[in-house]
Amino acid sequence: MDEGRILGLDVGDVRTGVARSDPLGFLASPLTTIQVESPEADAVAIARIVKEQEAIKIVVGLPLNREGGIGPQAQKVLDFIGVLRTATRVEIVTIDERFSTAAAHRALHESGVRSKKHRGVIDKAAATQILQLYLDREDARRKRGE
């Protein structure tokens, strides 16, 4: 894997959580949230973050339905990725994120953060979960020699 930061996105209807990896691509951490305006404006905001962070890739959580298929929410994310591809030239990949928001809620609740007051924190935490899952899978592939 090339060295450089990777961004993780949890695309929502109100906010998009953004996480980033360390330069070696092993550890994800929360970065920011973007208030959703329009697909074009949001793509420009993310492209700006890509440039600021010198990111080499974006991992977008894809909210598949329970059966693992593309439902309405996943289609919205795929449509947004299409717009994002016009705003930035870095590679964009998706990863199944069906359980990332629930995991983020659980982890934050266990640490004492209440979701109603800290929705932006949840979005960043979900993006971090998405990115860490991707980084862990890539690390396992490296170790297997793939």
Helices and strands as residue ranges (DSSP letters): E 5-11, E 15-21, E 28-35, H 39-53, E 55-62, H 72-87, E 91-96, H 100-110, H 119-144
